[in-house]
Amino acid sequence: MELFSVFREAGIAALLSMLVTLFPAVAGVAYLLWPSEKRLAFLRPISLAGLFAGLAGLLLGFINVLRGIWMQDPVDWKVVAVGSAEAMVPLTLAFGALTFAWLCVAIGMRRKANP
């Protein structure tokens, strides 16, 4: 249950940024199943929102790492490394979700072109 303990320890801002990064994947699946110009037009701003949420999660994580460095008198660089790795999770999730979403769009466009 290591995965669920990570989510329990994440802050509300990290959880929200990771949740928003998943919206493009859902919109991509919707376009894959029911391709239309309306869904494609909706996917573009949702993709930007997912990207910006991932970037915000990354920066918030790095802010917390820098705060941790400031709070410790002897800096434990292993903790800094783990914190930096955890800070990259929202952006990595955002890139993965965006990749999946736009692959769904590519397949949906092919399906739409060949009825």
FIKOLZA-1660 file (N, C-alpha, C; in steps of 0.1 Angstrom, whole numbers, plus 5000, padded with zeros to 4 digits):
% residues 115
   i   px   py   pz ch aa at
   1 5008 4988 5000  A  M  N
   1 5000 5000 5000  A  M CA
   1 5009 5013 5000  A  M  C
   2 5021 5012 4995  A  E  N
   2 5030 5023 4994  A  E CA
   2 5024 5035 4986  A  E  C
   3 5017 5031 4975  A  L  N
   3 5011 5041 4966  A  L CA
   3 5001 5050 4973  A  L  C
   4 4992 5044 4981  A  F  N
   4 4982 5051 4988  A  F CA
   4 4988 5060 4999  A  F  C
   5 4998 5055 5005  A  S  N
   5 5005 5063 5016  A  S CA
   5 5011 5076 5010  A  S  C
   6 5015 5075 4997  A  V  N
   6 5021 5087 4991  A  V CA
   6 5010 5097 4989  A  V  C
   7 4998 5093 4985  A  F  N
   7 4987 5102 4983  A  F CA
   7 4982 5108 4996  A  F  C
   8 4982 5100 5007  A  R  N
   8 4978 5105 5020  A  R CA
   8 4987 5116 5025  A  R  C
   9 5000 5115 5021  A  E  N
   9 5010 5125 5026  A  E CA
   9 5011 5137 5017  A  E  C
  10 5005 5137 5005  A  A  N
  10 5005 5148 4996  A  A CA
  10 4996 5159 5001  A  A  C
  11 4999 5171 4999  A  G  N
  11 4991 5182 5003  A  G CA
  11 4979 5184 4993  A  G  C
  12 4970 5193 4997  A  I  N
  12 4958 5195 4989  A  I CA
  12 4961 5201 4976  A  I  C
  13 4971 5210 4975  A  A  N
  13 4975 5217 4963  A  A CA
  13 4981 5206 4953  A  A  C
  14 4989 5197 4958  A  A  N
  14 4995 5187 4950  A  A CA
  14 4984 5177 4945  A  A  C
  15 4975 5174 4953  A  L  N
  15 4964 5165 4949  A  L CA
  15 4955 5172 4938  A  L  C
  16 4952 5184 4940  A  L  N
  16 4944 5192 4930  A  L CA
  16 4951 5193 4917  A  L  C
  17 4964 5196 4918  A  S  N
  17 4972 5197 4905  A  S CA
  17 4972 5184 4898  A  S  C
  18 4974 5173 4905  A  M  N
  18 4974 5160 4899  A  M CA
  18 4960 5156 4893  A  M  C
  19 4949 5160 4900  A  L  N
  19 4936 5158 4895  A  L CA
  19 4933 5165 4882  A  L  C
  20 4937 5178 4882  A  V  N
  20 4935 5186 4870  A  V CA
  20 4943 5181 4858  A  V  C
  21 4954 5175 4861  A  T  N
  21 4962 5169 4850  A  T CA
  21 4956 5157 4843  A  T  C
  22 4946 5151 4850  A  L  N
  22 4940 5139 4844  A  L CA
  22 4928 5143 4835  A  L  C
  23 4923 5155 4836  A  F  N
  23 4912 5160 4828  A  F CA
  23 4914 5158 4813  A  F  C
  24 4926 5162 4807  A  P  N
  24 4928 5160 4793  A  P CA
  24 4927 5145 4789  A  P  C
  25 4931 5136 4797  A  A  N
  25 4930 5122 4793  A  A CA
  25 4916 5118 4792  A  A  C
  26 4907 5122 4801  A  V  N
  26 4893 5119 4800  A  V CA
  26 4887 5126 4788  A  V  C
  27 4890 5138 4785  A  A  N
  27 4885 5145 4773  A  A CA
  27 4890 5138 4760  A  A  C
  28 4903 5133 4761  A  G  N
  28 4908 5125 4749  A  G CA
  28 4901 5112 4747  A  G  C
  29 4897 5105 4757  A  V  N
  29 4889 5093 4756  A  V CA
  29 4875 5096 4750  A  V  C
  30 4869 5107 4755  A  A  N
  30 4856 5111 4750  A  A CA
  30 4857 5114 4735  A  A  C
  31 4868 5121 4731  A  Y  N
  31 4869 5124 4716  A  Y CA
  31 4872 5111 4708  A  Y  C
  32 4879 5102 4714  A  L  N
  32 4882 5089 4708  A  L CA
  32 4869 5081 4705  A  L  C
  33 4860 5082 4715  A  L  N
  33 4847 5074 4714  A  L CA
  33 4837 5081 4705  A  L  C
  34 4836 5095 4706  A  W  N
  34 4826 5103 4699  A  W CA
  34 4833 5115 4693  A  W  C
  35 4841 5113 4682  A  P  N
  35 4848 5124 4676  A  P CA
  35 4839 5135 4671  A  P  C
  36 4841 5147 4675  A  S  N
  36 4834 5159 4670  A  S CA
  36 4843 5171 4671  A  S  C
  37 4840 5181 4663  A  E  N
  37 4848 5194 4664  A  E CA
  37 4846 5201 4678  A  E  C
  38 4834 5199 4684  A  K  N
  38 4831 5205 4697  A  K CA
  38 4840 5199 4708  A  K  C
  39 4842 5186 4707  A  R  N
  39 4850 5179 4717  A  R CA
  39 4865 5183 4715  A  R  C
  40 4869 5184 4702  A  L  N
  40 4883 5187 4699  A  L CA
  40 4886 5202 4704  A  L  C
  41 4876 5211 4702  A  A  N
  41 4878 5224 4706  A  A CA
  41 4879 5225 4721  A  A  C
  42 4872 5216 4728  A  F  N
  42 4872 5216 4743  A  F CA
  42 4885 5211 4748  A  F  C
  43 4891 5201 4740  A  L  N
  43 4904 5195 4745  A  L CA
  43 4915 5205 4745  A  L  C
  44 4915 5214 4736  A  R  N
  44 4927 5224 4735  A  R CA
  44 4929 5232 4748  A  R  C
  45 4918 5239 4753  A  P  N
  45 4921 5246 4766  A  P CA
  45 4922 5237 4778  A  P  C
  46 4916 5225 4778  A  I  N
  46 4918 5216 4789  A  I CA
  46 4932 5211 4789  A  I  C
  47 4938 5209 4777  A  S  N
  47 4953 5205 4777  A  S CA
  47 4962 5216 4783  A  S  C
  48 4959 5228 4780  A  L  N
  48 4967 5239 4786  A  L CA
  48 4965 5239 4801  A  L  C
  49 4952 5237 4806  A  A  N
  49 4950 5237 4820  A  A CA
  49 4958 5226 4827  A  A  C
  50 4958 5214 4820  A  G  N
  50 4966 5203 4826  A  G CA
  50 4980 5206 4826  A  G  C
  51 4986 5212 4816  A  L  N
  51 5000 5215 4816  A  L CA
  51 5003 5226 4826  A  L  C
  52 4995 5236 4828  A  F  N
  52 4997 5246 4838  A  F CA
  52 4996 5240 4852  A  F  C
  53 4987 5231 4854  A  A  N
  53 4985 5225 4867  A  A CA
  53 4997 5217 4870  A  A  C
  54 5003 5210 4861  A  G  N
  54 5015 5202 4863  A  G CA
  54 5027 5211 4866  A  G  C
  55 5028 5222 4859  A  L  N
  55 5039 5232 4862  A  L CA
  55 5037 5238 4876  A  L  C
  56 5025 5241 4879  A  A  N
  56 5022 5247 4893  A  A CA
  56 5026 5237 4904  A  A  C
  57 5022 5224 4901  A  G  N
  57 5026 5214 4911  A  G CA
  57 5041 5212 4913  A  G  C
  58 5048 5213 4901  A  L  N
  58 5063 5212 4902  A  L CA
  58 5069 5223 4909  A  L  C
  59 5064 5235 4906  A  L  N
  59 5070 5247 4913  A  L CA
  59 5066 5247 4928  A  L  C
  60 5054 5243 4931  A  L  N
  60 5050 5242 4945  A  L CA
  60 5059 5232 4953  A  L  C
  61 5062 5221 4946  A  G  N
  61 5071 5211 4952  A  G CA
  61 5085 5216 4955  A  G  C
  62 5090 5224 4945  A  F  N
  62 5103 5229 4946  A  F CA
  62 5103 5240 4957  A  F  C
  63 5093 5248 4958  A  I  N
  63 5092 5258 4969  A  I CA
  63 5093 5251 4983  A  I  C
  64 5086 5239 4984  A  N  N
  64 5086 5232 4997  A  N CA
  64 5100 5226 4999  A  N  C
  65 5107 5222 4989  A  V  N
  65 5121 5217 4990  A  V CA
  65 5130 5228 4995  A  V  C
  66 5129 5240 4989  A  L  N
  66 5137 5251 4993  A  L CA
  66 5134 5255 5007  A  L  C
  67 5121 5255 5011  A  R  N
  67 5117 5258 5025  A  R CA
  67 5123 5248 5034  A  R  C
  68 5123 5235 5031  A  G  N
  68 5130 5225 5039  A  G CA
  68 5145 5227 5041  A  G  C
  69 5151 5231 5030  A  I  N
  69 5166 5234 5031  A  I CA
  69 5168 5246 5040  A  I  C
  70 5159 5256 5040  A  W  N
  70 5161 5267 5048  A  W CA
  70 5159 5263 5063  A  W  C
  71 5149 5254 5066  A  M  N
  71 5146 5251 5079  A  M CA
  71 5156 5242 5086  A  M  C
  72 5164 5234 5078  A  Q  N
  72 5174 5225 5084  A  Q CA
  72 5187 5232 5086  A  Q  C
  73 5193 5229 5097  A  D  N
  73 5206 5235 5100  A  D CA
  73 5217 5227 5092  A  D  C
  74 5219 5215 5095  A  P  N
  74 5228 5207 5086  A  P CA
  74 5218 5201 5075  A  P  C
  75 5221 5204 5063  A  V  N
  75 5212 5200 5052  A  V CA
  75 5214 5186 5049  A  V  C
  76 5204 5178 5049  A  D  N
  76 5204 5164 5045  A  D CA
  76 5201 5163 5030  A  D  C
  77 5211 5161 5022  A  W  N
  77 5209 5161 5008  A  W CA
  77 5201 5149 5003  A  W  C
  78 5200 5138 5010  A  K  N
  78 5192 5127 5006  A  K CA
  78 5177 5132 5007  A  K  C
  79 5174 5139 5017  A  V  N
  79 5160 5144 5018  A  V CA
  79 5157 5154 5007  A  V  C
  80 5166 5162 5004  A  V  N
  80 5165 5172 4993  A  V CA
  80 5163 5164 4980  A  V  C
  81 5170 5154 4977  A  A  N
  81 5169 5146 4965  A  A CA
  81 5155 5139 4964  A  A  C
  82 5150 5134 4975  A  V  N
  82 5137 5127 4976  A  V CA
  82 5126 5138 4974  A  V  C
  83 5127 5149 4980  A  G  N
  83 5118 5160 4978  A  G CA
  83 5117 5165 4964  A  G  C
  84 5129 5166 4958  A  S  N
  84 5129 5171 4944  A  S CA
  84 5123 5161 4935  A  S  C
  85 5125 5148 4937  A  A  N
  85 5119 5138 4929  A  A CA
  85 5104 5138 4931  A  A  C
  86 5099 5140 4943  A  E  N
  86 5085 5140 4945  A  E CA
  86 5079 5153 4939  A  E  C
  87 5086 5164 4938  A  A  N
  87 5081 5176 4932  A  A CA
  87 5079 5174 4917  A  A  C
  88 5086 5165 4911  A  M  N
  88 5084 5163 4897  A  M CA
  88 5072 5154 4893  A  M  C
  89 5066 5148 4903  A  V  N
  89 5055 5139 4900  A  V CA
  89 5043 5146 4893  A  V  C
  90 5038 5157 4897  A  P  N
  90 5027 5163 4890  A  P CA
  90 5030 5166 4875  A  P  C
  91 5042 5171 4872  A  L  N
  91 5045 5175 4858  A  L CA
  91 5047 5162 4850  A  L  C
  92 5052 5152 4856  A  T  N
  92 5054 5139 4849  A  T CA
  92 5040 5133 4846  A  T  C
  93 5031 5134 4856  A  L  N
  93 5017 5129 4854  A  L CA
  93 5010 5137 4843  A  L  C
  94 5013 5150 4843  A  A  N
  94 5006 5159 4833  A  A CA
  94 5011 5155 4819  A  A  C
  95 5024 5153 4817  A  F  N
  95 5029 5150 4804  A  F CA
  95 5024 5136 4800  A  F  C
  96 5023 5127 4809  A  G  N
  96 5018 5114 4805  A  G CA
  96 5003 5114 4801  A  G  C
  97 4995 5122 4809  A  A  N
  97 4981 5123 4806  A  A CA
  97 4979 5131 4792  A  A  C
  98 4987 5141 4790  A  L  N
  98 4986 5148 4777  A  L CA
  98 4990 5140 4765  A  L  C
  99 5001 5132 4767  A  T  N
  99 5005 5122 4757  A  T CA
  99 4993 5113 4753  A  T  C
 100 4987 5107 4764  A  F  N
 100 4976 5098 4762  A  F CA
 100 4965 5104 4755  A  F  C
 101 4961 5117 4760  A  A  N
 101 4950 5124 4754  A  A CA
 101 4952 5127 4739  A  A  C
 102 4963 5131 4735  A  W  N
 102 4966 5135 4721  A  W CA
 102 4967 5122 4713  A  W  C
 103 4972 5111 4718  A  L  N
 103 4971 5099 4711  A  L CA
 103 4957 5094 4708  A  L  C
 104 4948 5096 4718  A  C  N
 104 4934 5093 4716  A  C CA
 104 4928 5103 4705  A  C  C
 105 4932 5115 4705  A  V  N
 105 4928 5124 4695  A  V CA
 105 4932 5120 4681  A  V  C
 106 4945 5115 4680  A  A  N
 106 4950 5111 4667  A  A CA
 106 4942 5099 4662  A  A  C
 107 4939 5089 4671  A  I  N
 107 4931 5078 4667  A  I CA
 107 4917 5082 4663  A  I  C
 108 4911 5091 4671  A  G  N
 108 4898 5096 4669  A  G CA
 108 4897 5103 4655  A  G  C
 109 4907 5111 4652  A  M  N
 109 4907 5118 4639  A  M CA
 109 4908 5108 4628  A  M  C
 110 4915 5097 4629  A  R  N
 110 4916 5087 4619  A  R CA
 110 4902 5080 4618  A  R  C
 111 4896 5077 4629  A  R  N
 111 4883 5071 4629  A  R CA
 111 4872 5080 4622  A  R  C
 112 4873 5093 4625  A  K  N
 112 4864 5103 4619  A  K CA
 112 4866 5104 4604  A  K  C
 113 4878 5103 4599  A  A  N
 113 4881 5104 4585  A  A CA
 113 4877 5092 4577  A  A  C
 114 4877 5080 4584  A  N  N
 114 4873 5067 4578  A  N CA
 114 4861 5062 4584  A  N  C
 115 4849 5066 4581  A  P  N
 115 4837 5061 4589  A  P CA
 115 4833 5047 4585  A  P  C
% end
